């Protein structure tokens, strides 16, 4: 016996999402049938609307309804700093912090020789164009993830941008706030000691 | 800064699914925007179709496009046995086994005093009606999950059905096939010893 056709189709769709395998997709599909009709309709509408109404900002690559995005448009923001992130959603995390008031640039990925992602596959060339066009920029903060690929991308950007006389910085490594020392891995601990600050 | 409205709406919808929290929902929503347009459209259509075209079989409670469902309609199946499951998707698992050829009954839940689910909240009365109407049924196999609630529901059904002279059985407990004894919990091991078979 097979799944009824509508369920099979829905399972296929759920399985296209990252981190969702056959078992979870089946669970979600059966759950969907038991959901409130309006919720399902809204879900379908939200999918269509998100795909239709959102675009990448032509300046920074951020996900936005209008182009340029609200951050690029906002002239009250510090125009001398660009913070480079891997994904649009990282901007949300940074903005939640409420302490950064400069501009952003979204790479949409990281350099990864293993996955065959080279500099031309991510949003680097438009960053260089931005820096060339705009001599207000004094600092590029590379906020890629603390993974091997994130580090490699940061180093690559640094070598590319520094010769133009622009300061390139990287987020600090160290203990998470509230973290126990005996739970920290050795590399994090080493970085925390190396980057110690006077009190 | 907030999420753009279409993303916020999609996150809300993803969060209505079981086991998906705010972080995962955001990840899925951003991923959706990067998906192929046709895949997103198909996803939305599948959601609507599943909700619109699937109903519960009026006889057994299985999820089906036509009423009665294909299993209830199939007169070549063994009409003397009804296997009782918690959810429609359990029927798929049973059918994949290809060794059971009787009928099914879906409870759509289990008795759970903690969650306030009583006998009238799950699909029990229609099972009793089926048994009264149809004296062909000789055995009811209770295949609820091996949880406390599943066991309690099995006991409840047994007390209800046995007086009518119908045999009530429960799936065997024991080691999973291929399982290591030292990974089995004590209760499973106890059940495996208790239910030992001669070789």
Interface residues (C-beta under 8 A of the other chain):
Chain A: X1 X3 X4 X5 X6 X7 X9 X10 X12 X13 X14 X16 X17 X18 X19 X24 X26 X27 X28 X29 X30 X31 X32 X33 X35 X37 X39 X40 X41 X42 X43 X44 X45 X46 X47 X48 X49 X50 X51 X53 X54 X63 X64 X65 X70 X71 X87 X88 X89 X91 X92 X95 X96
Chain B: X1 X3 X4 X5 X6 X7 X9 X10 X12 X13 X14 X16 X17 X18 X19 X24 X26 X27 X28 X29 X30 X31 X32 X33 X35 X37 X39 X40 X41 X42 X43 X44 X45 X46 X47 X48 X49 X50 X51 X53 X54 X63 X64 X65 X70 X71 X87 X88 X89 X91 X92 X95 X96
